[in-house]
Amino acid sequence: MINQDLFSDFTIADYSFIKTLLFAKKNLEEEEYRIFQKLYDVLEQSHPSPDMMVYFHRSTDILMGNIKKRNRDFEKDITEDYLLKIQNTYFEYFRNILTYPVVIIDLNTVDFVQNEKSYEMVHDLIKKKYKPGVHRISLIT
């Protein structure tokens, strides 16, 4: 989802194009990935770089619990090992970003349903100014 207001100078998106490459790296065979990466490199040139990236982190056991609660057919084959590989791929990618801030917010102890103030805390963290590079924050509610 992209939200762009005519009277503001920023865009908020819940998707980053790099996600396609990171998932392809973990899900395609080596030759398929090389072909995909060539296509990605061409398409990526038309996407702007973000001013800031926010990554909401939860441990894989919490993610697995959420998957089980949802009980969706298309998620039934997701394993904790797969989720850990995806998380590690993101963290590896983040370590190489030096041109804009990456804010990793640990949400392991956060329950947005039971504690509405959690949203406000996350909102305040996102509005702060950060220097380029990785910033890891544990949100405790």
PyMOL commands that set and color helices and strands:
alter all, ss='L'
color gray80, all
select helices_A, chain A and resi 18-27+30-44+60-70+73-75+80-95+117-127
alter helices_A, ss='H'
color red, helices_A
select strands_A, chain A and resi 2-4+11-13+53-57+101-106+133-138
alter strands_A, ss='S'
color yellow, strands_A
deselect
rebuild
show_as cartoon
